[in-house]
Amino acid sequence: MRIVEGDRLKHKLTGRLYELKTIKDGAFVLESKETPYRMWFGERDLEVFFKKAGKNKRR
């Protein structure tokens, strides 16, 4: 899965939406859209637990 900063990801188990805020040294920082939580994941974990929800459309 190819992801870039700003992508929206959906958690496969809970269905919550997260936005990819930063990519740093192989770690991905996700920020929840519904709660004030941030999470760090490696690339393998990201592919296991998340799927792409679509790109944010900026107007």
Sequence and secondary structure as in RCSB ss.txt:
>XXXX:A:sequence
MRIVEGDRLKHKLTGRLYELKTIKDGAFVLESKETPYRMWFGERDLEVFFKKAGKNKRR
>XXXX:A:secstr
    TTEEEEETTT  EEEEEEEETTEEEEEESSSS EEEEEHHHHHHHEEEEEE    
